Amino acid sequence: MVMNKMIVILGPTASGKTSLAAALAHKIGGEIISADSRQVYRRMDIGTGKDLADYMVEDSQVPYHLIDIMEPGTKYNLFEYQRDFLKAYEEIVGRNTTPILCGGTGLYIESVLKGYRLLPVPENTLLRAQLADKTLEELTPMLIELKRKNGSNMHNVTDVDTAKRAIRAIEIEQYYSDQPVEERCFPDIPYIIIGVDIPREERRRKITIRLNQRLADGMVDEVRALLNEGIPAEDLIYYGLEYKYVTEYITGKTTYDEMRRSLEIAIHQFAKRQMTWFRGMERRGFHINWIDAMLPMEDKLRQISGILGCEI
């Protein structure tokens, strides 16, 4: 079956969106494009929750894209995601197959649905030198003012996590304010969005269970192996969540129990921010068809069939 629209499946962490996307892809012969900002990295499997087994449905491998395409320690940005998404999307459509965009990184999802016109932004060494001694508290209002002048609606909370990130965000905004932005050729992609809605307490329960399982499966050893490869600790900390807290534990900045407790809190907060982004998408005009994460898989697929308006 080939749909005339791209199907988007989004939801917070631990909502079961990947297994749902894989089951749907298996039913309709579709291919999945990942919308996850960290699953692009090779050998970062447990911490990013790739759960590649989810892509095996009834002993059949569901094709997926934009997973394991970058080396750890490198920085992957929104411009690169747009470029890689478009290549995968055009290949899938060229095979007369339905693309299914699935993930929890709201900025990535929204950027391709709205077709943001982005340009690669080079480093500005002079600007960086001018900002190097400023604190995060000094940088934040500068960034807010630049975004206001540019009419930027792509604010990412990680822009102001650290002074280093704030400087990069200012660099990007400054570049856009100084350059005449030529529109990039980005297709107007027809789509339908399905959101996986999981009750808050169930989401929290699943996050806790999943974190314990990942620790038992060797998440600490995974991070230690990356450090042993020579990837600097600050580069792993940059990826946040699991990699930040586990790296701090391995390097002796915290105890195991403190790491586990802080990480669990951080993942809960992350899931809440994901839902805040998705609700914001609705306010910005996106229609999301929410389905109950607690339903059996066959019932979810039946609901999706009704949303799509065809038998699957």
C-alpha positions as CSV (number, residue, x, y, z in Angstrom):
1,M,0.0,0.0,0.0
2,V,1.3,3.5,-0.9
3,M,-0.1,6.5,0.9
4,N,-0.2,9.9,-0.8
5,K,1.0,11.5,2.5
6,M,4.0,11.0,4.7
7,I,2.9,9.5,8.0
8,V,4.4,11.1,11.1
9,I,4.4,9.3,14.4
10,L,5.6,11.3,17.4
11,G,5.4,11.0,21.2
12,P,7.5,11.3,24.3
13,T,10.2,8.9,25.4
14,A,8.8,5.5,26.6
15,S,5.5,5.9,24.8
16,G,6.1,3.0,22.4
17,K,6.1,5.1,19.2
18,T,9.0,3.1,17.6
19,S,7.3,-0.2,17.9
20,L,4.0,1.3,16.6
21,A,5.8,2.9,13.6
22,A,7.5,-0.5,12.8
23,A,4.2,-2.4,13.1
24,L,2.6,0.2,10.8
25,A,5.5,0.1,8.3
26,H,5.3,-3.7,8.2
27,K,1.5,-3.5,7.5
28,I,1.8,-1.1,4.6
29,G,5.3,-1.8,3.3
30,G,6.6,1.6,4.5
31,E,10.0,2.7,5.5
32,I,10.9,4.6,8.7
33,I,12.9,7.9,8.8
34,S,14.1,8.5,12.3
35,A,13.6,11.9,13.9
36,D,15.9,11.4,16.9
37,S,18.8,13.8,17.4
38,R,21.1,11.2,19.1
39,Q,20.3,7.9,17.4
40,V,22.3,9.2,14.4
41,Y,25.5,8.2,16.3
42,R,27.1,4.8,15.9
43,R,28.0,2.7,19.1
44,M,25.7,4.9,21.1
45,D,23.0,2.3,21.3
46,I,21.8,1.6,24.9
47,G,22.0,5.2,26.0
48,T,20.0,6.5,23.0
49,G,17.4,3.7,23.2
50,K,17.7,2.6,19.6
51,D,15.9,-0.6,20.4
52,L,16.7,-2.0,17.0
53,A,14.8,-5.2,17.8
54,D,11.7,-3.1,17.4
55,Y,12.3,-2.9,13.7
56,M,12.0,-6.7,13.4
57,V,8.3,-7.5,13.0
58,E,7.1,-11.1,12.4
59,D,10.7,-12.0,11.4
60,S,10.8,-9.3,8.8
61,Q,13.2,-6.3,8.9
62,V,11.5,-3.0,8.6
63,P,13.8,-0.6,6.6
64,Y,14.9,2.5,8.6
65,H,17.0,5.5,7.9
66,L,19.1,8.2,9.7
67,I,20.2,5.8,12.5
68,D,24.0,5.0,12.9
69,I,25.1,7.6,10.3
70,M,27.6,9.6,12.4
71,E,30.7,8.9,14.5
72,P,30.4,9.7,18.3
73,G,32.1,12.9,19.2
74,T,30.9,14.8,16.2
75,K,28.2,17.4,16.3
76,Y,25.1,16.9,14.2
77,N,22.9,19.9,13.6
78,L,19.5,20.8,12.2
79,F,20.8,21.8,8.8
80,E,22.5,18.4,8.4
81,Y,19.3,16.6,9.5
82,Q,17.2,18.5,6.9
83,R,19.7,17.5,4.2
84,D,19.8,13.8,5.3
85,F,16.0,13.7,5.8
86,L,15.4,15.0,2.3
87,K,17.7,12.5,0.7
88,A,16.1,9.6,2.5
89,Y,12.6,10.9,1.8
90,E,13.2,11.3,-1.9
91,E,14.7,7.8,-2.2
92,I,11.7,6.3,-0.4
93,V,9.2,8.1,-2.5
94,G,11.2,7.3,-5.6
95,R,10.7,3.6,-4.8
96,N,6.9,4.3,-4.7
97,T,6.9,3.5,-0.9
98,T,5.4,5.4,2.0
99,P,7.8,7.2,4.3
100,I,7.0,7.1,8.0
101,L,8.8,9.9,10.1
102,C,9.1,8.7,13.7
103,G,10.8,10.2,16.7
104,G,10.7,12.5,19.7
105,T,12.9,15.4,18.6
106,G,10.2,17.9,18.0
107,L,12.5,20.5,16.4
108,Y,13.6,18.0,13.8
109,I,10.0,17.0,13.0
110,E,8.7,20.5,12.8
111,S,11.7,21.7,10.7
112,V,10.9,19.3,7.9
113,L,7.1,19.7,8.1
114,K,7.4,23.5,7.9
115,G,10.3,23.3,5.5
116,Y,12.4,25.8,7.4
117,R,15.0,27.3,5.0
118,L,18.3,26.8,6.7
119,L,21.9,27.6,5.6
120,P,25.1,26.1,7.0
121,V,26.5,28.6,9.5
122,P,30.3,28.9,9.6
123,E,32.3,29.6,12.7
124,N,32.8,33.3,13.5
125,T,36.1,33.4,15.3
126,L,36.0,37.1,16.0
127,L,32.5,36.9,17.5
128,R,33.5,33.9,19.6
129,A,36.6,35.8,20.9
130,Q,34.3,38.8,21.8
131,L,31.9,36.5,23.7
132,A,34.4,34.1,25.3
133,D,34.5,35.8,28.7
134,K,30.8,36.4,29.1
135,T,28.7,34.3,31.5
136,L,25.6,32.4,30.5
137,E,23.5,35.0,32.3
138,E,25.1,37.7,30.1
139,L,24.7,35.7,26.9
140,T,21.1,34.7,27.4
141,P,19.5,38.2,26.9
142,M,21.7,38.8,23.9
143,L,20.4,35.6,22.3
144,I,16.8,36.4,23.1
145,E,17.1,39.9,21.5
146,L,18.7,38.5,18.3
147,K,16.0,35.9,18.0
148,R,13.4,38.6,18.5
149,K,14.9,40.7,15.7
150,N,15.2,37.7,13.4
151,G,11.7,36.5,14.2
152,S,13.2,33.1,15.0
153,N,10.6,30.6,16.2
154,M,13.1,27.7,16.3
155,H,14.2,28.2,19.9
156,N,15.7,25.1,21.4
157,V,16.0,25.0,25.2
158,T,19.5,23.6,24.8
159,D,20.5,26.9,23.3
160,V,21.0,28.2,26.9
161,D,22.1,25.0,28.7
162,T,25.7,26.2,28.7
163,A,27.7,29.3,27.7
164,K,29.3,27.4,24.8
165,R,25.9,26.5,23.4
166,A,24.6,30.0,23.9
167,I,27.6,31.4,22.0
168,R,26.9,29.0,19.1
169,A,23.3,30.0,19.1
170,I,24.2,33.7,19.0
171,E,26.7,32.9,16.2
172,I,23.9,31.3,14.2
173,E,21.4,34.2,14.8
174,Q,24.0,36.8,14.0
175,Y,24.8,35.1,10.7
176,Y,21.2,35.0,9.7
177,S,20.7,38.7,10.6
178,D,23.8,39.7,8.5
179,Q,23.1,37.5,5.5
180,P,20.4,37.7,2.8
181,V,18.8,34.3,3.2
182,E,18.3,32.6,-0.1
183,E,15.5,30.2,0.0
184,R,16.6,26.6,-0.2
185,C,14.7,24.2,-2.4
186,F,12.7,22.3,0.2
187,P,9.5,20.4,-1.0
188,D,6.1,21.0,0.4
189,I,5.6,17.6,1.9
190,P,2.0,16.4,2.5
191,Y,1.7,14.7,5.9
192,I,-0.6,13.4,8.6
193,I,0.5,13.3,12.2
194,I,-0.3,10.6,14.7
195,G,0.7,11.3,18.3
196,V,1.1,8.5,20.9
197,D,-0.4,9.8,24.2
198,I,0.7,8.0,27.3
199,P,-0.7,8.8,30.8
200,R,1.9,10.7,32.9
201,E,2.1,8.1,35.7
202,E,2.5,5.3,33.2
203,R,5.1,7.2,31.3
204,R,7.0,7.7,34.6
205,R,6.7,4.0,35.5
206,K,8.0,2.9,32.1
207,I,10.9,5.4,32.2
208,T,12.0,4.0,35.5
209,I,11.8,0.4,34.4
210,R,13.6,1.2,31.1
211,L,16.4,3.0,32.9
212,N,17.0,0.1,35.2
213,Q,17.0,-2.2,32.3
214,R,19.5,-0.1,30.3
215,L,21.8,0.0,33.3
216,A,21.6,-3.7,33.6
217,D,22.2,-4.1,29.9
218,G,25.6,-2.4,30.2
219,M,24.9,1.3,29.6
220,V,27.9,2.3,31.8
221,D,30.2,-0.1,29.9
222,E,28.9,1.5,26.6
223,V,29.9,5.0,27.8
224,R,33.2,3.7,29.2
225,A,34.1,2.1,25.8
226,L,33.4,5.5,24.1
227,L,35.7,7.2,26.6
228,N,38.4,4.5,26.0
229,E,38.2,5.2,22.2
230,G,39.5,8.7,23.1
231,I,36.3,10.6,22.8
232,P,36.7,13.5,25.3
233,A,34.4,13.5,28.3
234,E,33.1,16.9,27.5
235,D,32.0,15.7,24.0
236,L,30.0,12.9,25.6
237,I,28.5,15.2,28.2
238,Y,27.4,17.4,25.3
239,Y,24.9,14.7,24.3
240,G,23.1,15.1,27.5
241,L,20.9,12.8,29.6
242,E,22.4,9.3,29.8
243,Y,25.8,10.3,28.4
244,K,26.1,13.3,30.6
245,Y,25.3,11.6,33.9
246,V,27.1,8.3,33.2
247,T,30.2,10.2,32.1
248,E,30.2,12.2,35.3
249,Y,30.0,8.9,37.3
250,I,32.8,7.2,35.3
251,T,35.0,10.3,35.8
252,G,34.4,10.3,39.5
253,K,32.3,13.5,39.7
254,T,29.4,11.6,41.3
255,T,28.5,8.3,42.8
256,Y,26.5,5.5,41.1
257,D,23.4,6.1,43.2
258,E,23.6,9.8,42.6
259,M,24.0,9.3,38.9
260,R,21.1,7.0,38.7
261,R,18.8,9.2,40.8
262,S,19.7,12.4,38.9
263,L,19.4,10.7,35.5
264,E,16.0,9.4,36.2
265,I,14.8,12.9,37.2
266,A,16.4,14.3,34.1
267,I,14.6,11.8,31.8
268,H,11.3,12.6,33.4
269,Q,11.9,16.3,32.8
270,F,13.0,15.6,29.2
271,A,9.7,13.7,28.5
272,K,7.8,16.6,29.9
273,R,9.6,19.0,27.6
274,Q,8.8,16.8,24.6
275,M,5.1,16.9,25.4
276,T,5.4,20.7,25.8
277,W,6.9,21.0,22.4
278,F,4.2,18.8,20.8
279,R,1.4,20.8,22.5
280,G,3.2,23.9,21.1
281,M,3.1,22.4,17.6
282,E,-0.7,22.2,18.0
283,R,-0.8,25.8,19.0
284,R,1.3,26.6,15.9
285,G,-1.3,25.0,13.6
286,F,-0.3,21.4,13.4
287,H,-3.1,18.9,13.7
288,I,-2.0,15.9,15.8
289,N,-4.3,12.8,15.9
290,W,-3.6,11.4,19.4
291,I,-4.1,7.7,20.1
292,D,-3.9,6.0,23.5
293,A,-0.5,4.3,24.1
294,M,-2.2,1.8,26.5
295,L,-4.3,0.2,23.7
296,P,-3.2,-3.2,22.3
297,M,-1.2,-2.9,19.1
298,E,-4.0,-4.2,16.9
299,D,-6.3,-1.5,18.3
300,K,-3.8,1.2,17.7
301,L,-3.4,0.1,14.1
302,R,-7.2,0.0,13.7
303,Q,-7.4,3.6,14.9
304,I,-4.6,4.6,12.5
305,S,-6.6,2.9,9.7
306,G,-9.5,5.2,10.6
307,I,-7.4,8.3,10.7
308,L,-5.8,7.5,7.4
309,G,-9.2,6.7,5.9
310,C,-8.3,3.4,4.4
311,E,-7.9,-0.2,5.3
312,I,-4.4,-1.2,6.2
